[in-house]
Each structure stands twice: as C-alpha cells, then as structure tokens.
Amino acid sequence: MSISGIVKVFIVAGQSNAIPLGEPVRRRLADIIDGAISVIHVAEGGTPLVNAPYATPSWHPERRGEMYDRLRFHIDTTLIEIRAQGLTPIPEAVFWMQGEQDGKTKGVGTAGTSLPPPPQPLAAESYEANLRLLIGTLRNDLCRPNLPFIMATTPVGSPPDYLLTDSEHLAIPAILAAQAAVATSTPGVSLVETMDCERAADRVHLTERSADEVTRRMIEKYSSLSPHYRGPLSVDPISS
C-alpha cells in the first residue's frame, strides 16, 4: 500500500512487440518508483492504428469494441479497484510499441482481417494523424493533458526488415517519419530508438534480450522526464 495514498498507474500497449514488455516494465518500475504502482498491459499481434473496415481489431480510438475500448475497460477497472481500497490512482505514463501492421504493403487480405486488400490506401499515410488522435484521446479520457507517452520506434534490429527485398513492410519509413513528427511536436511525447536491437529469426519481432533492452530504454526515457511528470504528484483524483 502506498503511504501517501497514491498509486501510480502505468500503461503498456501496442501490437506484438509490446507483448513481451509488460513484465520487464513492471519489474524495472518497481526498482525506481518510491511507492505503489499498477501496470496495465494490453497488446495484441497484428493490430493496426488505421481506421478502415479491413483492419480489425484496430487501435483507432473511434473504433468501438476494438483495441482502444479494450484498453479503456482495463484502465477503468483498475482505477475503480484502486479507489475501492481508499487510494488515489494517478495515470503516470504510457509505454507504446506499435506500427508494423500499418507499414505493411503486401497481402491480399479480405474484409475482417488486418491485412489491407488491393487496391489499398496505405495505413501508413494516415498514421501520423491517427497517432496524434490516439494520444490526444487517451490524455483527454484520463484527464491528464500532459500524460507522458513513451514510444518505441517501429523497426527492430539492423538491417531493418523494410530494407530487404522480400519485406512485407515497405511503408515502415513513413511510419518512422510519422512517429518522429509526433514526438518532436507534441509535449510529453518521447521516442526510443530500437534500430540496433536484436531481432528474432523473422526479422520483425523482439527477442527476450532485446525486449528487456527496449524496456530499459523506455524506463530510462521516463526517468529523464522532469519531476513534474515522474516525481511525487499532488492528489489529482479522476472521477469514476
């Protein structure tokens, strides 16, 4: 239990490369946070951010019943449980790793799958706008307009998959550009580089070792934020 009555709530979310980040994030945060923490972890492979009928489930915040609603359910449930203990939950930061699916340029998907069917309006073209909407919506819903959003870049490992002739992710450079644009122009959004991280045999996914390294970098980025973000926070109840 937190002596101060505050529980700092962290969110880990994204697609397949975010799946192995939950436990390392929880472990590393426990080492550096003085007080109670709660980690909400929602990640699923192949989930894009584009708002399109061929992409389900999507993280786009306007898609009802899909990934964003799933995340909000877990957040709301956690906040209610913390308040039931007489404590005050404070959303502290989001750790986000996603984008591979939006960078795909191959596949003959049909309606109801996450693969874009031909002819395809590339999800990468709308990624920047969709990412800005996701961040803004989550901050607004949690009543935390400056909620830190720590984002890992989409490519993992060198050479990145999109440079290979048989790559299915040729639009990844557009995803990277969108992530950089959002990070450089949005207060409280930070980018963590993953280009030099080890990858699995499929050239896309994190290994156990690289997942731990990406986690270390994300926590380090969070720790470098000003005390306004990471230090003891004033009580800031979020209405249930």
KOLKE-690576 format. One record per atom (N, C-alpha, C): residue number from 1; residue in one letter; atom name; x, y, z. Coordinates in pm, whole numbers, plus 50000, padded with zeros to 5 digits. Layout:
<pts>
> resi/resn/name/xx/yy/zz
> NUM/A/CA/X/Y/Z;
...
</pts>
This chain:
<pts>
> resi/resn/name/xx/yy/zz
> 1/M/N/50084/49880/50000;
> 1/M/CA/50000/50000/50000;
> 1/M/C/50087/50124/50000;
> 2/S/N/50042/50224/49931;
> 2/S/CA/50114/50350/49924;
> 2/S/C/50092/50431/50050;
> 3/I/N/50201/50475/50115;
> 3/I/CA/50189/50556/50235;
> 3/I/C/50117/50686/50205;
> 4/S/N/50146/50742/50089;
> 4/S/CA/50086/50869/50051;
> 4/S/C/49941/50856/50007;
> 5/G/N/49896/50735/49986;
> 5/G/CA/49761/50713/49936;
> 5/G/C/49750/50721/49787;
> 6/I/N/49864/50737/49717;
> 6/I/CA/49864/50748/49571;
> 6/I/C/49920/50620/49510;
> 7/V/N/49856/50574/49404;
> 7/V/CA/49906/50462/49325;
> 7/V/C/49934/50515/49185;
> 8/K/N/50058/50504/49141;
> 8/K/CA/50096/50550/49007;
> 8/K/C/50064/50440/48906;
> 9/V/N/49985/50476/48806;
> 9/V/CA/49935/50379/48708;
> 9/V/C/50010/50397/48576;
> 10/F/N/50067/50289/48526;
> 10/F/CA/50140/50288/48401;
> 10/F/C/50068/50200/48301;
> 11/I/N/50072/50240/48174;
> 11/I/CA/50004/50166/48067;
> 11/I/C/50108/50118/47967;
> 12/V/N/50105/49989/47935;
> 12/V/CA/50190/49929/47832;
> 12/V/C/50097/49877/47723;
> 13/A/N/50114/49926/47599;
> 13/A/CA/50018/49890/47495;
> 13/A/C/50082/49887/47357;
> 14/G/N/50015/49819/47264;
> 14/G/CA/50063/49813/47127;
> 14/G/C/50031/49680/47062;
> 15/Q/N/50113/49643/46963;
> 15/Q/CA/50089/49515/46896;
> 15/Q/C/50191/49412/46941;
> 16/S/N/50232/49319/46856;
> 16/S/CA/50306/49202/46903;
> 16/S/C/50435/49235/46977;
> 17/N/N/50510/49336/46933;
> 17/N/CA/50634/49368/47002;
> 17/N/C/50613/49430/47139;
> 18/A/N/50490/49470/47169;
> 18/A/CA/50460/49521/47303;
> 18/A/C/50422/49408/47399;
> 19/I/N/50394/49289/47344;
> 19/I/CA/50352/49177/47430;
> 19/I/C/50458/49141/47533;
> 20/P/N/50587/49130/47496;
> 20/P/CA/50686/49090/47597;
> 20/P/C/50735/49204/47686;
> 21/L/N/50678/49323/47675;
> 21/L/CA/50726/49437/47752;
> 21/L/C/50660/49451/47889;
> 22/G/N/50547/49387/47909;
> 22/G/CA/50471/49408/48031;
> 22/G/C/50546/49375/48158;
> 23/E/N/50601/49254/48167;
> 23/E/CA/50668/49213/48289;
> 23/E/C/50799/49289/48313;
> 24/P/N/50883/49308/48210;
> 24/P/CA/51004/49389/48233;
> 24/P/C/50973/49532/48277;
> 25/V/N/50868/49591/48222;
> 25/V/CA/50829/49726/48264;
> 25/V/C/50791/49725/48412;
> 26/R/N/50711/49628/48451;
> 26/R/CA/50668/49618/48590;
> 26/R/C/50788/49600/48683;
> 27/R/N/50881/49514/48644;
> 27/R/CA/50998/49487/48727;
> 27/R/C/51088/49609/48741;
> 28/R/N/51115/49676/48630;
> 28/R/CA/51205/49791/48633;
> 28/R/C/51141/49910/48705;
> 29/L/N/51012/49930/48688;
> 29/L/CA/50946/50039/48759;
> 29/L/C/50950/50017/48909;
> 30/A/N/50931/49893/48950;
> 30/A/CA/50934/49863/49094;
> 30/A/C/51069/49899/49156;
> 31/D/N/51174/49896/49074;
> 31/D/CA/51308/49927/49125;
> 31/D/C/51331/50077/49141;
> 32/I/N/51255/50159/49069;
> 32/I/CA/51283/50303/49071;
> 32/I/C/51171/50387/49131;
> 33/I/N/51052/50332/49146;
> 33/I/CA/50939/50410/49198;
> 33/I/C/50929/50392/49349;
> 34/D/N/50925/50503/49418;
> 34/D/CA/50908/50502/49563;
> 34/D/C/50759/50513/49592;
> 35/G/N/50696/50401/49611;
> 35/G/CA/50552/50400/49636;
> 35/G/C/50484/50291/49555;
> 36/A/N/50353/50291/49560;
> 36/A/CA/50275/50186/49495;
> 36/A/C/50259/50214/49346;
> 37/I/N/50263/50107/49267;
> 37/I/CA/50243/50118/49123;
> 37/I/C/50143/50013/49076;
> 38/S/N/50084/50040/48961;
> 38/S/CA/49998/49943/48893;
> 38/S/C/50029/49951/48745;
> 39/V/N/50048/49836/48680;
> 39/V/CA/50081/49832/48538;
> 39/V/C/49966/49766/48462;
> 40/I/N/49910/49838/48367;
> 40/I/CA/49805/49787/48280;
> 40/I/C/49869/49750/48148;
> 41/H/N/49853/49627/48105;
> 41/H/CA/49922/49577/47985;
> 41/H/C/49819/49521/47887;
> 42/V/N/49805/49589/47772;
> 42/V/CA/49713/49543/47668;
> 42/V/C/49786/49545/47534;
> 43/A/N/49809/49428/47476;
> 43/A/CA/49882/49420/47349;
> 43/A/C/49833/49297/47272;
> 44/E/N/49826/49312/47140;
> 44/E/CA/49783/49201/47055;
> 44/E/C/49853/49212/46921;
> 45/G/N/49901/49100/46870;
> 45/G/CA/49971/49098/46743;
> 45/G/C/49881/49135/46626;
> 46/G/N/49941/49202/46527;
> 46/G/CA/49870/49234/46404;
> 46/G/C/49765/49341/46417;
> 47/T/N/49771/49423/46521;
> 47/T/CA/49668/49525/46540;
> 47/T/C/49719/49660/46490;
> 48/P/N/49656/49715/46385;
> 48/P/CA/49698/49843/46328;
> 48/P/C/49633/49960/46401;
> 49/L/N/49665/50079/46354;
> 49/L/CA/49607/50202/46408;
> 49/L/C/49511/50266/46307;
> 50/V/N/49510/50214/46186;
> 50/V/CA/49427/50272/46081;
> 50/V/C/49278/50251/46109;
> 51/N/N/49197/50347/46067;
> 51/N/CA/49053/50335/46080;
> 51/N/C/48997/50291/45946;
> 52/A/N/48989/50160/45925;
> 52/A/CA/48943/50105/45798;
> 52/A/C/48869/49975/45824;
> 53/P/N/48768/49945/45744;
> 53/P/CA/48687/49825/45768;
> 53/P/C/48764/49695/45753;
> 54/Y/N/48877/49698/45677;
> 54/Y/CA/48954/49574/45661;
> 54/Y/C/49047/49549/45778;
> 55/A/N/49057/49643/45872;
> 55/A/CA/49155/49633/45980;
> 55/A/C/49085/49612/46113;
> 56/T/N/49072/49488/46154;
> 56/T/CA/49011/49460/46283;
> 56/T/C/49089/49352/46357;
> 57/P/N/49111/49367/46487;
> 57/P/CA/49078/49486/46565;
> 57/P/C/49184/49594/46548;
> 58/S/N/49143/49719/46551;
> 58/S/CA/49232/49832/46533;
> 58/S/C/49244/49911/46663;
> 59/W/N/49356/49984/46676;
> 59/W/CA/49376/50071/46792;
> 59/W/C/49312/50209/46771;
> 60/H/N/49255/50235/46655;
> 60/H/CA/49198/50366/46631;
> 60/H/C/49091/50396/46736;
> 61/P/N/49099/50510/46805;
> 61/P/CA/49009/50534/46918;
> 61/P/C/48862/50552/46880;
> 62/E/N/48831/50564/46752;
> 62/E/CA/48691/50576/46712;
> 62/E/C/48628/50442/46676;
> 63/R/N/48706/50335/46684;
> 63/R/CA/48655/50201/46651;
> 63/R/C/48598/50137/46777;
> 64/R/N/48469/50128/46784;
> 64/R/CA/48404/50074/46903;
> 64/R/C/48422/49923/46914;
> 65/G/N/48443/49877/47036;
> 65/G/CA/48455/49736/47063;
> 65/G/C/48589/49676/47026;
> 66/E/N/48683/49761/46985;
> 66/E/CA/48814/49708/46943;
> 66/E/C/48923/49742/47045;
> 67/M/N/49046/49764/47002;
> 67/M/CA/49158/49770/47095;
> 67/M/C/49150/49887/47193;
> 68/Y/N/49110/50005/47145;
> 68/Y/CA/49105/50119/47237;
> 68/Y/C/49000/50097/47345;
> 69/D/N/48885/50046/47306;
> 69/D/CA/48782/50018/47406;
> 69/D/C/48828/49911/47503;
> 70/R/N/48904/49814/47453;
> 70/R/CA/48957/49709/47541;
> 70/R/C/49053/49771/47643;
> 71/L/N/49138/49861/47596;
> 71/L/CA/49231/49929/47686;
> 71/L/C/49155/50010/47790;
> 72/R/N/49056/50086/47745;
> 72/R/CA/48979/50168/47838;
> 72/R/C/48908/50082/47943;
> 73/F/N/48860/49965/47904;
> 73/F/CA/48796/49875/48001;
> 73/F/C/48894/49837/48112;
> 74/H/N/49016/49801/48072;
> 74/H/CA/49116/49761/48172;
> 74/H/C/49157/49879/48258;
> 75/I/N/49169/49997/48198;
> 75/I/CA/49203/50116/48275;
> 75/I/C/49093/50147/48375;
> 76/D/N/48970/50152/48328;
> 76/D/CA/48858/50187/48416;
> 76/D/C/48845/50087/48530;
> 77/T/N/48860/49958/48498;
> 77/T/CA/48850/49854/48601;
> 77/T/C/48959/49872/48706;
> 78/T/N/49080/49901/48661;
> 78/T/CA/49192/49919/48753;
> 78/T/C/49171/50041/48842;
> 79/L/N/49126/50153/48784;
> 79/L/CA/49104/50273/48863;
> 79/L/C/48996/50253/48969;
> 80/I/N/48890/50181/48932;
> 80/I/CA/48782/50152/49026;
> 80/I/C/48834/50066/49141;
> 81/E/N/48914/49965/49109;
> 81/E/CA/48968/49876/49212;
> 81/E/C/49059/49951/49308;
> 82/I/N/49140/50042/49255;
> 82/I/CA/49231/50119/49340;
> 82/I/C/49151/50211/49432;
> 83/R/N/49050/50279/49377;
> 83/R/CA/48969/50369/49459;
> 83/R/C/48893/50292/49567;
> 84/A/N/48853/50169/49537;
> 84/A/CA/48781/50088/49635;
> 84/A/C/48866/50057/49757;
> 85/Q/N/48997/50069/49742;
> 85/Q/CA/49089/50048/49853;
> 85/Q/C/49116/50178/49930;
> 86/G/N/49046/50284/49891;
> 86/G/CA/49065/50411/49957;
> 86/G/C/49189/50485/49909;
> 87/L/N/49242/50448/49793;
> 87/L/CA/49363/50509/49739;
> 87/L/C/49328/50594/49616;
> 88/T/N/49424/50676/49576;
> 88/T/CA/49404/50764/49461;
> 88/T/C/49492/50720/49345;
> 89/P/N/49434/50676/49232;
> 89/P/CA/49515/50637/49116;
> 89/P/C/49555/50759/49034;
> 90/I/N/49681/50763/48994;
> 90/I/CA/49732/50870/48909;
> 90/I/C/49793/50809/48783;
> 91/P/N/49731/50825/48666;
> 91/P/CA/49795/50780/48542;
> 91/P/C/49929/50851/48525;
> 92/E/N/50035/50775/48515;
> 92/E/CA/50170/50831/48520;
> 92/E/C/50240/50833/48385;
> 93/A/N/50220/50731/48302;
> 93/A/CA/50288/50727/48171;
> 93/A/C/50231/50614/48087;
> 94/V/N/50249/50629/47956;
> 94/V/CA/50213/50524/47860;
> 94/V/C/50341/50479/47789;
> 95/F/N/50361/50348/47778;
> 95/F/CA/50470/50290/47701;
> 95/F/C/50408/50221/47580;
> 96/W/N/50440/50270/47460;
> 96/W/CA/50370/50229/47338;
> 96/W/C/50469/50174/47236;
> 97/M/N/50437/50055/47180;
> 97/M/CA/50517/49999/47071;
> 97/M/C/50423/49934/46971;
> 98/Q/N/50414/49996/46852;
> 98/Q/CA/50314/49953/46753;
> 98/Q/C/50350/50018/46619;
> 99/G/N/50298/49963/46509;
> 99/G/CA/50317/50026/46379;
> 99/G/C/50352/49932/46266;
> 100/E/N/50397/49810/46298;
> 100/E/CA/50435/49718/46192;
> 100/E/C/50320/49689/46096;
> 101/Q/N/50201/49670/46153;
> 101/Q/CA/50087/49635/46069;
> 101/Q/C/50049/49751/45976;
> 102/D/N/50061/49873/46024;
> 102/D/CA/50029/49989/45940;
> 102/D/C/50134/50010/45832;
> 103/G/N/50252/49951/45848;
> 103/G/CA/50358/49964/45748;
> 103/G/C/50359/49854/45645;
> 104/K/N/50261/49763/45649;
> 104/K/CA/50258/49653/45553;
> 104/K/C/50217/49700/45414;
> 105/T/N/50280/49643/45314;
> 105/T/CA/50248/49677/45176;
> 105/T/C/50219/49554/45093;
> 106/K/N/50220/49437/45153;
> 106/K/CA/50186/49313/45084;
> 106/K/C/50071/49246/45155;
> 107/G/N/50008/49153/45086;
> 107/G/CA/49897/49081/45145;
> 107/G/C/49770/49103/45064;
> 108/V/N/49686/49006/45062;
> 108/V/CA/49560/49013/44988;
> 108/V/C/49445/48990/45085;
> 109/G/N/49449/49064/45193;
> 109/G/CA/49350/49047/45297;
> 109/G/C/49209/49074/45250;
> 110/T/N/49115/49019/45320;
> 110/T/CA/48973/49042/45291;
> 110/T/C/48911/49117/45408;
> 111/A/N/48789/49159/45392;
> 111/A/CA/48722/49231/45500;
> 111/A/C/48724/49149/45627;
> 112/G/N/48751/49215/45739;
> 112/G/CA/48755/49146/45867;
> 112/G/C/48895/49102/45907;
> 113/T/N/48995/49127/45824;
> 113/T/CA/49133/49096/45861;
> 113/T/C/49211/49226/45870;
> 114/S/N/49332/49216/45924;
> 114/S/CA/49413/49337/45940;
> 114/S/C/49505/49361/45821;
> 115/L/N/49501/49275/45721;
> 115/L/CA/49582/49296/45603;
> 115/L/C/49506/49380/45501;
> 116/P/N/49569/49486/45449;
> 116/P/CA/49497/49572/45353;
> 116/P/C/49476/49503/45220;
> 117/P/N/49355/49505/45169;
> 117/P/CA/49328/49442/45039;
> 117/P/C/49368/49535/44925;
> 118/P/N/49404/49480/44810;
> 118/P/CA/49434/49566/44694;
> 118/P/C/49304/49610/44627;
> 119/P/N/49293/49733/44572;
> 119/P/CA/49393/49838/44589;
> 119/P/C/49384/49894/44730;
> 120/Q/N/49496/49928/44791;
> 120/Q/CA/49496/49962/44932;
> 120/Q/C/49537/50108/44956;
> 121/P/N/49455/50183/45026;
> 121/P/CA/49503/50310/45077;
> 121/P/C/49595/50275/45194;
> 122/L/N/49723/50297/45182;
> 122/L/CA/49816/50251/45283;
> 122/L/C/49785/50313/45419;
> 123/A/N/49782/50227/45520;
> 123/A/CA/49758/50275/45655;
> 123/A/C/49867/50372/45699;
> 124/A/N/49987/50357/45641;
> 124/A/CA/50098/50445/45677;
> 124/A/C/50067/50591/45645;
> 125/E/N/49987/50614/45542;
> 125/E/CA/49959/50751/45501;
> 125/E/C/49880/50829/45607;
> 126/S/N/49803/50758/45686;
> 126/S/CA/49723/50826/45790;
> 126/S/C/49779/50803/45929;
> 127/Y/N/49897/50743/45939;
> 127/Y/CA/49948/50703/46070;
> 127/Y/C/49973/50823/46162;
> 128/E/N/50031/50929/46109;
> 128/E/CA/50060/51044/46195;
> 128/E/C/49932/51101/46255;
> 129/A/N/49831/51122/46172;
> 129/A/CA/49705/51176/46222;
> 129/A/C/49640/51081/46322;
> 130/N/N/49647/50951/46293;
> 130/N/CA/49587/50852/46383;
> 130/N/C/49660/50846/46516;
> 131/L/N/49793/50858/46512;
> 131/L/CA/49872/50855/46635;
> 131/L/C/49842/50978/46721;
> 132/R/N/49834/51093/46657;
> 132/R/CA/49800/51215/46731;
> 132/R/C/49662/51202/46796;
> 133/L/N/49567/51145/46723;
> 133/L/CA/49433/51127/46777;
> 133/L/C/49434/51031/46895;
> 134/L/N/49509/50922/46884;
> 134/L/CA/49517/50825/46992;
> 134/L/C/49572/50890/47119;
> 135/I/N/49683/50961/47106;
> 135/I/CA/49744/51024/47222;
> 135/I/C/49650/51128/47284;
> 136/G/N/49592/51211/47199;
> 136/G/CA/49502/51314/47249;
> 136/G/C/49378/51257/47315;
> 137/T/N/49323/51153/47256;
> 137/T/CA/49203/51091/47312;
> 137/T/C/49232/51028/47447;
> 138/L/N/49343/50956/47458;
> 138/L/CA/49378/50890/47584;
> 138/L/C/49405/50993/47693;
> 139/R/N/49479/51098/47659;
> 139/R/CA/49505/51203/47758;
> 139/R/C/49376/51269/47803;
> 140/N/N/49288/51296/47710;
> 140/N/CA/49161/51359/47743;
> 140/N/C/49075/51268/47829;
> 141/D/N/49067/51141/47792;
> 141/D/CA/48985/51046/47868;
> 141/D/C/49035/51029/48011;
> 142/L/N/49167/51040/48030;
> 142/L/CA/49225/51021/48163;
> 142/L/C/49243/51153/48238;
> 143/C/N/49198/51262/48177;
> 143/C/CA/49209/51394/48240;
> 143/C/C/49354/51428/48275;
> 144/R/N/49446/51385/48189;
> 144/R/CA/49589/51411/48209;
> 144/R/C/49644/51468/48079;
> 145/P/N/49630/51599/48055;
> 145/P/CA/49668/51658/47926;
> 145/P/C/49815/51647/47892;
> 146/N/N/49901/51626/47993;
> 146/N/CA/50045/51613/47969;
> 146/N/C/50095/51472/47998;
> 147/L/N/50006/51374/47999;
> 147/L/CA/50045/51237/48029;
> 147/L/C/50162/51194/47941;
> 148/P/N/50277/51158/48000;
> 148/P/CA/50392/51116/47919;
> 148/P/C/50360/50995/47833;
> 149/F/N/50400/51003/47708;
> 149/F/CA/50376/50895/47612;
> 149/F/C/50512/50856/47556;
> 150/I/N/50565/50743/47604;
> 150/I/CA/50697/50695/47564;
> 150/I/C/50679/50593/47453;
> 151/M/N/50731/50623/47335;
> 151/M/CA/50704/50543/47215;
> 151/M/C/50832/50482/47160;
> 152/A/N/50833/50351/47142;
> 152/A/CA/50946/50284/47078;
> 152/A/C/50928/50287/46927;
> 153/T/N/51036/50314/46854;
> 153/T/CA/51026/50316/46709;
> 153/T/C/50990/50178/46657;
> 154/T/N/50924/50176/46542;
> 154/T/CA/50871/50050/46490;
> 154/T/C/50976/49950/46444;
> 155/P/N/51082/49988/46369;
> 155/P/CA/51176/49885/46325;
> 155/P/C/51259/49834/46441;
> 156/V/N/51285/49707/46442;
> 156/V/CA/51366/49646/46547;
> 156/V/C/51480/49571/46480;
> 157/G/N/51601/49610/46505;
> 157/G/CA/51716/49538/46453;
> 157/G/C/51773/49600/46327;
> 158/S/N/51896/49562/46298;
> 158/S/CA/51967/49615/46181;
> 158/S/C/52027/49499/46102;
> 159/P/N/52004/49489/45969;
> 159/P/CA/51926/49585/45891;
> 159/P/C/51777/49569/45918;
> 160/P/N/51702/49679/45915;
> 160/P/CA/51558/49667/45938;
> 160/P/C/51492/49589/45826;
> 161/D/N/51383/49523/45861;
> 161/D/CA/51314/49437/45766;
> 161/D/C/51276/49510/45638;
> 162/Y/N/51239/49639/45647;
> 162/Y/CA/51188/49708/45529;
> 162/Y/C/51294/49731/45423;
> 163/L/N/51422/49709/45454;
> 163/L/CA/51528/49725/45354;
> 163/L/C/51550/49599/45273;
> 164/L/N/51487/49490/45312;
> 164/L/CA/51507/49362/45244;
> 164/L/C/51408/49348/45129;
> 165/T/N/51453/49283/45023;
> 165/T/CA/51371/49275/44900;
> 165/T/C/51241/49197/44920;
> 166/D/N/51240/49105/45016;
> 166/D/CA/51119/49026/45038;
> 166/D/C/51034/49081/45152;
> 167/S/N/51060/49204/45190;
> 167/S/CA/50988/49263/45304;
> 167/S/C/50841/49282/45274;
> 168/E/N/50759/49263/45375;
> 168/E/CA/50616/49294/45366;
> 168/E/C/50586/49429/45430;
> 169/H/N/50691/49501/45469;
> 169/H/CA/50672/49625/45545;
> 169/H/C/50742/49743/45478;
> 170/L/N/50721/49760/45350;
> 170/L/CA/50795/49862/45276;
> 170/L/C/50751/50004/45311;
> 171/A/N/50640/50019/45379;
> 171/A/CA/50594/50153/45417;
> 171/A/C/50640/50194/45556;
> 172/I/N/50728/50114/45618;
> 172/I/CA/50776/50146/45751;
> 172/I/C/50845/50284/45758;
> 173/P/N/50922/50326/45655;
> 173/P/CA/50981/50461/45663;
> 173/P/C/50876/50570/45687;
> 174/A/N/50758/50555/45630;
> 174/A/CA/50652/50654/45653;
> 174/A/C/50604/50648/45798;
> 175/I/N/50601/50528/45857;
> 175/I/CA/50563/50513/45997;
> 175/I/C/50667/50581/46086;
> 176/L/N/50795/50558/46055;
> 176/L/CA/50902/50619/46133;
> 176/L/C/50896/50771/46127;
> 177/A/N/50870/50823/46007;
> 177/A/CA/50861/50968/45991;
> 177/A/C/50743/51023/46072;
> 178/A/N/50634/50950/46073;
> 178/A/CA/50517/50994/46148;
> 178/A/C/50546/50993/46298;
> 179/Q/N/50611/50888/46346;
> 179/Q/CA/50644/50880/46488;
> 179/Q/C/50737/50994/46529;
> 180/A/N/50836/51023/46445;
> 180/A/CA/50930/51131/46475;
> 180/A/C/50859/51266/46475;
> 181/A/N/50768/51286/46380;
> 181/A/CA/50696/51413/46371;
> 181/A/C/50611/51435/46495;
> 182/V/N/50544/51331/46540;
> 182/V/CA/50460/51343/46659;
> 182/V/C/50545/51369/46783;
> 183/A/N/50657/51297/46795;
> 183/A/CA/50742/51311/46912;
> 183/A/C/50805/51450/46922;
> 184/T/N/50843/51507/46808;
> 184/T/CA/50912/51636/46810;
> 184/T/C/50816/51754/46824;
> 185/S/N/50688/51732/46801;
> 185/S/CA/50594/51844/46804;
> 185/S/C/50490/51834/46914;
> 186/T/N/50493/51727/46993;
> 186/T/CA/50391/51707/47096;
> 186/T/C/50455/51704/47234;
> 187/P/N/50424/51798/47322;
> 187/P/CA/50481/51797/47457;
> 187/P/C/50452/51666/47529;
> 188/G/N/50553/51614/47596;
> 188/G/CA/50535/51493/47674;
> 188/G/C/50544/51364/47596;
> 189/V/N/50568/51372/47464;
> 189/V/CA/50584/51251/47383;
> 189/V/C/50732/51232/47354;
> 190/S/N/50786/51115/47386;
> 190/S/CA/50927/51086/47367;
> 190/S/C/50945/50961/47284;
> 191/L/N/51051/50959/47204;
> 191/L/CA/51078/50848/47113;
> 191/L/C/51201/50770/47161;
> 192/V/N/51191/50638/47157;
> 192/V/CA/51301/50550/47194;
> 192/V/C/51344/50472/47071;
> 193/E/N/51469/50479/47035;
> 193/E/CA/51522/50414/46915;
> 193/E/C/51542/50264/46939;
> 194/T/N/51504/50183/46839;
> 194/T/CA/51519/50037/46851;
> 194/T/C/51598/49977/46735;
> 195/M/N/51652/50063/46648;
> 195/M/CA/51715/50014/46525;
> 195/M/C/51826/49913/46551;
> 196/D/N/51901/49932/46658;
> 196/D/CA/52016/49845/46684;
> 196/D/C/51982/49725/46771;
> 197/C/N/51855/49702/46798;
> 197/C/CA/51816/49593/46887;
> 197/C/C/51810/49459/46812;
> 198/E/N/51842/49355/46883;
> 198/E/CA/51839/49219/46828;
> 198/E/C/51697/49179/46792;
> 199/R/N/51685/49105/46681;
> 199/R/CA/51554/49056/46638;
> 199/R/C/51551/48904/46633;
> 200/A/N/51432/48851/46633;
> 200/A/CA/51413/48707/46617;
> 200/A/C/51436/48669/46471;
> 201/A/N/51425/48540/46441;
> 201/A/CA/51454/48490/46306;
> 201/A/C/51361/48550/46201;
> 202/D/N/51244/48596/46240;
> 202/D/CA/51150/48653/46143;
> 202/D/C/51185/48797/46104;
> 203/R/N/51288/48853/46164;
> 203/R/CA/51342/48985/46134;
> 203/R/C/51249/49099/46177;
> 204/V/N/51143/49067/46248;
> 204/V/CA/51047/49169/46288;
> 204/V/C/51031/49178/46440;
> 205/H/N/51030/49064/46506;
> 205/H/CA/50994/49063/46647;
> 205/H/C/51115/49067/46741;
> 206/L/N/51089/49118/46861;
> 206/L/CA/51190/49125/46965;
> 206/L/C/51225/48986/47017;
> 207/T/N/51350/48969/47056;
> 207/T/CA/51389/48853/47133;
> 207/T/C/51369/48887/47281;
> 208/E/N/51384/48789/47368;
> 208/E/CA/51371/48816/47511;
> 208/E/C/51474/48920/47556;
> 209/R/N/51595/48907/47505;
> 209/R/CA/51701/49001/47542;
> 209/R/C/51673/49141/47490;
> 210/S/N/51627/49152/47365;
> 210/S/CA/51601/49285/47311;
> 210/S/C/51476/49347/47371;
> 211/A/N/51380/49265/47411;
> 211/A/CA/51262/49319/47480;
> 211/A/C/51304/49384/47611;
> 212/D/N/51397/49320/47680;
> 212/D/CA/51445/49377/47805;
> 212/D/C/51522/49506/47779;
> 213/E/N/51598/49511/47667;
> 213/E/CA/51674/49631/47634;
> 213/E/C/51581/49746/47596;
> 214/V/N/51479/49717/47516;
> 214/V/CA/51383/49821/47480;
> 214/V/C/51314/49873/47606;
> 215/T/N/51279/49784/47697;
> 215/T/CA/51218/49824/47823;
> 215/T/C/51312/49916/47901;
> 216/R/N/51439/49878/47908;
> 216/R/CA/51536/49961/47980;
> 216/R/C/51540/50101/47923;
> 217/R/N/51542/50112/47790;
> 217/R/CA/51548/50243/47726;
> 217/R/C/51422/50324/47753;
> 218/M/N/51308/50257/47751;
> 218/M/CA/51183/50329/47774;
> 218/M/C/51174/50380/47918;
> 219/I/N/51215/50298/48013;
> 219/I/CA/51214/50339/48153;
> 219/I/C/51315/50450/48175;
> 220/E/N/51429/50441/48109;
> 220/E/CA/51531/50545/48121;
> 220/E/C/51477/50678/48067;
> 221/K/N/51406/50671/47955;
> 221/K/CA/51346/50792/47898;
> 221/K/C/51243/50850/47995;
> 222/Y/N/51161/50764/48051;
> 222/Y/CA/51062/50810/48150;
> 222/Y/C/51133/50875/48269;
> 223/S/N/51241/50812/48317;
> 223/S/CA/51312/50863/48434;
> 223/S/C/51379/50997/48409;
> 224/S/N/51405/51027/48282;
> 224/S/CA/51472/51153/48249;
> 224/S/C/51376/51271/48241;
> 225/L/N/51247/51242/48251;
> 225/L/CA/51149/51350/48245;
> 225/L/C/51157/51437/48369;
> 226/S/N/51102/51554/48360;
> 226/S/CA/51107/51648/48472;
> 226/S/C/51030/51593/48591;
> 227/P/N/51063/51639/48712;
> 227/P/CA/50991/51593/48832;
> 227/P/C/50841/51616/48824;
> 228/H/N/50799/51712/48741;
> 228/H/CA/50655/51735/48725;
> 228/H/C/50586/51608/48676;
> 229/Y/N/50657/51532/48595;
> 229/Y/CA/50600/51409/48541;
> 229/Y/C/50627/51288/48630;
> 230/R/N/50748/51275/48681;
> 230/R/CA/50784/51148/48743;
> 230/R/C/50801/51153/48894;
> 231/G/N/50803/51272/48952;
> 231/G/CA/50821/51282/49096;
> 231/G/C/50691/51264/49171;
> 232/P/N/50693/51289/49304;
> 232/P/CA/50570/51282/49382;
> 232/P/C/50467/51379/49325;
> 233/L/N/50349/51329/49295;
> 233/L/CA/50244/51411/49234;
> 233/L/C/50141/51453/49337;
> 234/S/N/50086/51570/49318;
> 234/S/CA/49977/51613/49404;
> 234/S/C/49855/51527/49376;
> 235/V/N/49769/51515/49474;
> 235/V/CA/49650/51433/49457;
> 235/V/C/49567/51491/49344;
> 236/D/N/49534/51407/49249;
> 236/D/CA/49463/51453/49130;
> 236/D/C/49357/51349/49095;
> 237/P/N/49251/51342/49174;
> 237/P/CA/49152/51236/49154;
> 237/P/C/49091/51239/49014;
> 238/I/N/49068/51124/48961;
> 238/I/CA/48999/51110/48834;
> 238/I/C/48861/51056/48866;
> 239/S/N/48759/51127/48824;
> 239/S/CA/48624/51086/48859;
> 239/S/C/48594/50951/48800;
> 240/S/N/48526/50869/48875;
> 240/S/CA/48492/50734/48828;
> 240/S/C/48363/50738/48748;
</pts>
